[in-house]
Amino acid sequence: VMTMPVKGKNGNTTVALRPESSSSRMPNVVNVGALFTIDSVIGRSVKPAVAAAIDDVNSSPTVLRGTNLNLILHDTNCSGFLGTIEALQLMEKDVVAAIGPQSSGIAHVISHVVNELHVPLLSFGATDPTLSSLQFPYFIRTTQNDLHQMSAITDLVLHFDWKEVIAIFVDDDYGRNGISALSDALSKKRARISYKASFTPGAPLANITEAFQRDSPLAVDLSTAILQLSENGELQRIHDKWLSAPSCSTQATDVEESSSLSLRNFWGLFLICGVACIISLGIFFGRMLFQYRRFTPDEEEPHDVMEPDPDTRSGRRPSRALSFKDLMDFYDKKEAEIKETNRRNKREASRESGEHSGSPF
């Protein structure tokens, strides 16, 4: 019960204010959503951390005082399309806020949804500098954006007095906008990006060599450097810390098995093609053998043999023995006939076209 003094004509009067109904009370359960890739390097660490934070809040009687948080977790699978579907399904569950996503590309898509539904989106991994609070007022970033990282890279380039650099980045919103910020930072320091090489997430390391021209001296220096790093085991460590996508990177074996193609993926296609080829070859040889039997005359029976052979006594007509040489001779003969027929048809067609062209009508 709250009291408020009201000044009237006859002096001050105290008015008691009571709650209208139980609707102003705190709810017993509040839904909080979470959007990130569970099966990833970051996701495997974030999931138990968020669950532990929810348990700490619910176990404390002084934080929410009788209200418990209910965590609703949805897996974005590191996909903008699936992330949008999961976000829409999450908003149907009356969440008051959402944690995530960890990818800048998914954050761009989901931010439009939360803006329309007026649900705060707290992202701990979307570092794209274009995700601003002016464009997305309900997007809250709990980490620094890529402008700070690109500024540090620019200082590193200036430290070694480099004027041109080659940028290798992931072909998504996170990589493209980050390289754009790096290009702006380098241009202010009289440096520039001479070449940009983009790669899809999960691309093999062998594709990095495409960033350099074949006859460029940088290619030789890079090959020597990669060889030295491979010999002392530093290449894998650099790949794990710098070249792997920080937003949606999974284990290397998982990425290779899910995104790479091998001969095992085409066994069904090989089987279908093989069966079709065998059937076609059998039909071809069957037709050729049928034509050979049909158009090849039987050998004449010898007249000087007095004693009939067993085939004659049994009532069967003697047949010509089939040999591979006879079959090939028949095939060559038919092929020559077909070629002669084609040449004859061409001569007749050219003669008719000449007659039509010479006619005044």
Helices and strands as residue ranges (DSSP letters): E 2-8, E 11-17, G 22-24, E 29-36, H 41-59, E 68-75, H 80-91, E 95-99, H 104-117, E 121-123, E 139-141, H 146-159, E 164-170, H 173-188, E 192-199, G 205-211, H 217-231, H 234-238, I 239-243, H 252-259, G 263-266, H 267-295, H 310-313, H 324-358
